[in-house]
């Protein structure tokens, strides 16, 4: 019966994902959205490199500075088939070196005399698609049925966050409520797909929600104490200008970012504890509530350290360039620790790690209560 329910859920989610994407796209078309780009981005092919003057980049080995004059043909969009001579300026901020036969992405601006094209970036999509196919292939090869469940769960989580949570935030809904809802739905579906309809799955769901919400509350509390808001997040200042055209509530974005960032690690911790405690109860049916809870805590102690490291290192890896830049400026500790960017990283990293730590007793307590009540 459980296998049948699992199969029904799997098929339902697979069918639901494109429906959510289509509905989100339809709703976006109905909105009166401002245009931030007065140009189109299309694919083009380099027909000829007429002339070029390039010198090695003094900072990054393998890159160049200089200028190219190229002929290109537009391959997609309104001006498909049109050709144009384009001057491609190459520097550290725009380092796209072209060659004959290469496909690139170009920006197209319309003028009274026609259109002007400029080389925007390399065509990176095929490589990214190949990387995605490699990931899916390895998951299916080594994971088999579980690998398929994990892929569908990941696709559903991504769909919920991008095509439900983000549009709702842009429509003025409270980011805190929207994110909690998104995390709940995503974790519910992911756990059931991966763990099945079992008690340990429901325990892991409860533990995950308690852990991520706790992390968000701590981030919200210390965010207020340190006077940091969503404006201090990466690209937060740019988002504030966009909020004038939409009804975005910037204040709750710090809470939302913590919930999403810590969700994966917290899910891992809660499922590991719930699954391990399930095995303990199976092998020792008459174990006491206290000993079962203590066993869950002992298991969690070994897990929380590595998971907390994972989260901290993820935040540090995302801000590596910033850390190098600040080190290069030779700032004092007083100046460094009080910078808003540093405060954001510290609050995010530590709040998420606290959420992981507290997930251990939350999950162990719920699991001990459920398994002993069952007996």
C-alpha positions as CSV (number, residue, x, y, z in Angstrom):
1,X,0.0,0.0,0.0
2,X,2.8,2.4,0.9
3,X,4.7,1.6,-2.3
4,X,1.5,2.4,-4.3
5,X,1.0,5.7,-2.4
6,X,4.7,6.6,-3.0
7,X,4.3,5.9,-6.8
8,X,1.2,8.1,-6.9
9,X,2.9,10.9,-5.1
10,X,6.0,10.6,-7.4
11,X,3.8,10.8,-10.6
12,X,1.7,13.7,-9.1
13,X,4.8,15.7,-8.3
14,X,6.3,15.1,-11.7
15,X,3.1,16.4,-13.3
16,X,2.7,19.2,-10.9
17,X,6.1,20.8,-11.5
18,X,5.4,21.9,-15.1
19,X,1.9,23.1,-14.1
20,X,3.4,25.3,-11.4
21,X,5.9,26.7,-13.9
22,X,3.2,27.4,-16.5
23,X,0.8,29.1,-14.0
24,X,3.7,31.2,-12.7
25,X,4.6,32.3,-16.2
26,X,0.9,33.1,-17.0
27,X,0.5,35.1,-13.8
28,X,3.7,37.1,-14.6
29,X,2.4,38.0,-18.1
30,X,-0.8,39.4,-16.5
31,X,1.2,41.7,-14.2
32,X,2.1,45.2,-15.3
33,X,5.8,44.9,-14.9
34,X,8.3,47.7,-15.5
35,X,11.0,47.2,-18.1
36,X,14.5,47.5,-16.6
37,X,16.3,46.5,-19.9
38,X,15.5,48.4,-23.1
39,X,17.3,45.8,-25.1
40,X,17.0,42.1,-26.1
41,X,19.6,39.4,-25.6
42,X,19.9,37.0,-28.5
43,X,22.3,34.3,-29.8
44,X,24.8,35.3,-32.6
45,X,27.6,33.7,-34.5
46,X,31.0,35.3,-35.2
47,X,31.5,35.3,-39.0
48,X,34.9,37.0,-39.1
49,X,37.4,38.6,-36.7
50,X,38.3,41.6,-38.9
51,X,41.1,42.9,-36.6
52,X,42.2,42.6,-33.0
53,X,44.7,44.1,-30.6
54,X,45.1,42.0,-27.5
55,X,47.6,42.0,-24.6
56,X,47.8,39.6,-21.7
57,X,45.9,40.6,-18.6
58,X,48.4,41.7,-15.9
59,X,46.2,40.4,-13.1
60,X,44.6,37.1,-14.3
61,X,46.7,34.6,-16.2
62,X,45.1,33.4,-19.4
63,X,42.9,36.5,-19.9
64,X,43.5,39.4,-22.2
65,X,42.8,43.1,-22.5
66,X,42.3,45.0,-25.7
67,X,39.8,45.3,-28.6
68,X,38.4,43.3,-31.5
69,X,36.4,44.3,-34.5
70,X,34.2,41.4,-35.7
71,X,31.4,40.6,-38.1
72,X,28.5,38.6,-36.6
73,X,25.2,37.2,-37.6
74,X,22.1,37.2,-35.3
75,X,20.7,33.7,-35.0
76,X,17.6,34.3,-32.9
77,X,14.9,36.8,-32.3
78,X,13.5,39.7,-34.3
79,X,16.7,40.4,-36.2
80,X,17.5,36.8,-37.1
81,X,19.7,36.5,-40.2
82,X,20.9,40.2,-39.9
83,X,24.7,40.8,-39.9
84,X,26.6,43.7,-38.3
85,X,30.1,44.9,-37.6
86,X,30.7,45.1,-33.8
87,X,33.6,46.5,-31.8
88,X,34.3,44.3,-28.8
89,X,36.1,46.0,-26.0
90,X,37.9,43.6,-23.7
91,X,38.9,44.4,-20.1
92,X,38.7,42.8,-16.6
93,X,35.0,43.5,-16.2
94,X,34.1,42.3,-19.7
95,X,36.5,39.6,-20.8
96,X,34.9,37.9,-23.8
97,X,37.5,37.0,-26.5
98,X,35.8,35.8,-29.7
99,X,37.0,33.8,-32.7
100,X,35.5,32.8,-36.1
101,X,32.6,30.4,-35.9
102,X,32.1,31.0,-32.2
103,X,28.5,31.4,-30.8
104,X,28.0,34.2,-28.3
105,X,25.2,36.1,-26.6
106,X,24.7,39.7,-27.8
107,X,22.7,42.6,-26.5
108,X,20.5,44.4,-29.1
109,X,19.5,48.0,-28.7
110,X,16.9,49.4,-31.2
111,X,17.6,52.9,-32.6
112,X,16.0,55.1,-35.2
113,X,18.5,53.9,-37.8
114,X,18.0,50.2,-37.0
115,X,19.7,48.2,-34.3
116,X,23.0,48.1,-32.6
117,X,24.5,44.8,-31.3
118,X,27.2,44.4,-28.6
119,X,28.8,41.2,-27.4
120,X,27.3,40.4,-24.0
121,X,28.8,37.1,-22.9
122,X,29.9,33.6,-23.9
123,X,27.2,31.1,-24.7
124,X,27.4,29.2,-21.4
125,X,24.1,27.4,-21.5
126,X,25.2,24.1,-23.3
127,X,28.0,23.6,-20.7
128,X,25.6,24.2,-17.8
129,X,23.0,21.8,-19.4
130,X,25.8,19.2,-19.8
131,X,26.7,19.6,-16.1
132,X,23.1,19.1,-15.1
133,X,22.8,16.0,-17.3
134,X,26.0,14.6,-15.7
135,X,24.5,15.1,-12.2
136,X,21.2,13.5,-13.1
137,X,23.0,10.6,-14.8
138,X,25.2,9.9,-11.8
139,X,22.2,10.1,-9.4
140,X,20.3,7.6,-11.4
141,X,23.2,5.3,-11.9
142,X,24.3,5.0,-8.3
143,X,21.0,5.8,-6.6
144,X,18.6,3.9,-8.9
145,X,15.1,4.4,-7.5
146,X,16.3,6.5,-4.6
147,X,18.2,8.6,-7.0
148,X,15.1,9.3,-9.0
149,X,13.2,10.2,-5.9
150,X,16.0,12.6,-4.9
151,X,16.0,14.3,-8.3
152,X,12.2,14.8,-8.3
153,X,12.4,16.2,-4.7
154,X,15.2,18.6,-5.7
155,X,13.2,19.7,-8.8
156,X,10.1,20.3,-6.7
157,X,12.0,22.3,-4.1
158,X,13.6,24.4,-6.8
159,X,10.2,25.0,-8.4
160,X,8.5,26.0,-5.2
161,X,11.3,28.5,-4.3
162,X,11.6,30.1,-7.8
163,X,8.0,29.9,-9.1
164,X,5.9,30.2,-6.0
165,X,8.0,31.9,-3.2
166,X,9.7,34.6,-5.4
167,X,6.5,35.7,-7.2
168,X,4.6,35.9,-3.9
169,X,7.3,38.1,-2.4
170,X,7.2,40.3,-5.4
171,X,3.4,40.6,-5.0
172,X,3.8,42.0,-1.5
173,X,3.3,38.9,0.6
174,X,5.2,38.8,3.9
175,X,8.6,37.0,3.1
176,X,8.6,35.3,6.5
177,X,5.2,33.7,6.1
178,X,5.9,32.8,2.4
179,X,9.3,31.3,3.2
180,X,8.0,29.2,6.1
181,X,5.2,27.9,3.9
182,X,7.7,27.1,1.0
183,X,10.1,25.4,3.4
184,X,7.3,23.3,4.9
185,X,5.9,22.2,1.6
186,X,9.3,21.5,0.1
187,X,10.6,19.5,3.1
188,X,7.3,17.6,3.4
189,X,7.4,16.4,-0.2
190,X,11.2,15.8,-0.2
191,X,11.1,13.7,3.0
192,X,8.1,11.6,1.9
193,X,9.7,11.0,-1.5
194,X,13.0,10.0,-0.1
195,X,12.0,8.4,3.2
196,X,8.5,7.1,2.4
197,X,5.4,7.2,4.5
198,X,7.0,6.2,7.8
199,X,7.1,7.6,11.3
200,X,10.8,8.5,11.0
201,X,9.9,10.7,8.0
202,X,7.2,12.6,9.9
203,X,9.6,13.0,12.8
204,X,12.3,14.4,10.5
205,X,9.8,16.9,9.0
206,X,8.9,18.2,12.5
207,X,12.6,18.4,13.5
208,X,13.5,20.3,10.3
209,X,10.7,22.9,10.7
210,X,11.7,23.5,14.3
211,X,15.4,23.8,13.4
212,X,15.0,26.2,10.4
213,X,12.4,28.4,12.1
214,X,14.6,28.7,15.2
215,X,17.5,29.7,13.0
216,X,15.3,32.3,11.3
217,X,14.1,33.7,14.6
218,X,17.7,34.0,15.9
219,X,18.7,35.7,12.7
220,X,15.8,38.1,12.9
221,X,16.6,38.9,16.6
222,X,20.3,39.5,16.2
223,X,19.6,41.3,12.8
224,X,17.7,43.9,14.8
225,X,20.3,44.1,17.5
226,X,23.1,44.7,14.9
227,X,20.9,47.0,12.8
228,X,21.1,44.9,9.6
229,X,18.2,44.3,7.2
230,X,17.6,42.9,3.8
231,X,19.3,46.0,2.4
232,X,22.6,44.6,3.7
233,X,22.2,41.3,1.8
234,X,24.1,40.8,-1.4
235,X,22.4,43.0,-4.1
236,X,20.1,44.2,-1.3
237,X,20.6,47.9,-2.2
238,X,19.7,47.2,-5.9
239,X,16.6,45.3,-4.8
240,X,15.6,48.4,-2.7
241,X,15.2,50.4,-5.9
242,X,13.2,47.6,-7.5
243,X,11.0,47.6,-4.5
244,X,9.7,51.0,-5.5
245,X,8.1,49.4,-8.6
246,X,6.9,46.3,-6.7
247,X,5.5,45.8,-3.2
248,X,8.5,43.9,-1.8
249,X,8.8,43.9,1.9
250,X,12.6,44.1,2.4
251,X,12.6,43.7,6.2
252,X,11.8,40.0,6.2
253,X,14.3,38.9,3.6
254,X,17.1,38.3,6.2
255,X,14.8,35.7,7.9
256,X,13.9,34.1,4.5
257,X,17.6,33.8,3.4
258,X,18.5,32.0,6.6
259,X,15.6,29.5,6.3
260,X,16.5,28.6,2.8
261,X,20.3,28.5,3.4
262,X,20.0,26.2,6.5
263,X,17.2,24.0,5.1
264,X,19.4,21.4,3.5
265,X,21.8,20.8,6.4
266,X,19.0,20.8,8.9
267,X,17.1,18.2,6.8
268,X,20.2,16.0,6.8
269,X,20.6,16.2,10.5
270,X,17.0,15.5,11.4
271,X,16.6,12.6,9.0
272,X,19.9,11.0,10.2
273,X,18.8,11.2,13.9
274,X,15.2,10.0,13.2
275,X,16.4,7.1,11.1
276,X,19.1,6.0,13.6
277,X,16.6,6.1,16.5
278,X,14.2,4.1,14.5
279,X,16.8,1.4,14.2
280,X,17.6,1.5,17.9
281,X,14.0,1.0,18.8
282,X,13.8,-2.0,16.4
283,X,16.8,-3.6,18.0
284,X,16.0,-2.7,21.6
285,X,12.2,-2.7,21.9
286,X,12.2,-2.2,25.7
287,X,14.7,0.7,25.8
288,X,13.5,3.5,28.1
289,X,12.5,7.0,27.0
290,X,15.5,8.5,28.7
291,X,18.0,6.1,27.2
292,X,16.4,6.5,23.7
293,X,16.6,10.3,23.9
294,X,20.2,10.1,25.1
295,X,21.1,7.8,22.2
296,X,19.6,10.3,19.8
297,X,21.6,13.1,21.4
298,X,24.8,11.1,21.2
299,X,24.2,10.4,17.5
300,X,23.4,14.1,16.9
301,X,26.7,15.2,18.6
302,X,28.7,13.4,16.0
303,X,26.6,15.0,13.2
304,X,26.2,18.6,14.3
305,X,29.9,19.5,14.1
306,X,30.3,18.5,10.5
307,X,27.0,20.0,9.5
308,X,27.7,23.3,11.2
309,X,31.1,23.4,9.5
310,X,29.4,22.7,6.2
311,X,27.1,25.7,6.6
312,X,29.8,28.1,7.9
313,X,32.1,27.1,5.1
314,X,29.3,27.5,2.5
315,X,28.8,31.1,3.6
316,X,32.6,31.8,3.7
317,X,33.0,30.3,0.3
318,X,30.4,32.6,-1.1
319,X,32.2,35.6,0.3
320,X,35.8,34.6,-0.4
321,X,36.4,37.5,-2.7
322,X,35.1,39.9,-0.1
323,X,37.4,38.4,2.6
324,X,40.4,38.7,0.3
325,X,39.5,42.3,-0.5
326,X,39.1,43.2,3.1
327,X,42.4,41.5,4.0
328,X,44.1,43.5,1.2
329,X,42.8,46.8,2.6
330,X,44.6,45.9,5.9
331,X,41.6,46.9,8.1
332,X,41.6,47.0,11.9
333,X,39.5,44.5,13.8
334,X,37.3,47.3,15.1
335,X,36.5,48.5,11.6
336,X,36.2,45.0,10.1
337,X,33.8,43.5,12.7
338,X,31.4,46.5,12.5
339,X,31.0,46.4,8.7
340,X,27.5,45.6,7.6
341,X,28.7,42.9,5.1
342,X,30.6,41.1,7.8
343,X,27.7,41.4,10.3
344,X,25.4,39.8,7.7
345,X,27.8,36.9,7.1
346,X,28.3,36.3,10.8
347,X,24.6,36.4,11.7
348,X,23.7,34.2,8.7
349,X,26.4,31.6,9.4
350,X,26.0,31.4,13.2
351,X,22.2,31.6,13.2
352,X,22.1,28.7,10.7
353,X,24.6,26.7,12.7
354,X,22.5,27.3,15.9
355,X,19.5,26.0,14.0
356,X,21.5,22.8,13.2
357,X,22.6,22.4,16.8
358,X,19.0,22.8,18.2
359,X,17.7,20.4,15.5
360,X,19.4,17.6,17.4
361,X,17.5,17.9,20.7
362,X,14.3,18.8,18.9
363,X,14.4,15.7,16.7
364,X,15.6,13.4,19.4
365,X,12.9,14.5,21.8
366,X,10.1,14.1,19.2
367,X,11.5,10.7,18.1
368,X,11.7,9.4,21.7
369,X,8.2,10.6,22.4
370,X,6.7,9.0,19.2
371,X,8.5,5.7,19.4
372,X,7.8,5.1,23.1
373,X,4.2,6.2,22.8
374,X,3.8,3.7,20.0
375,X,5.0,1.0,22.3
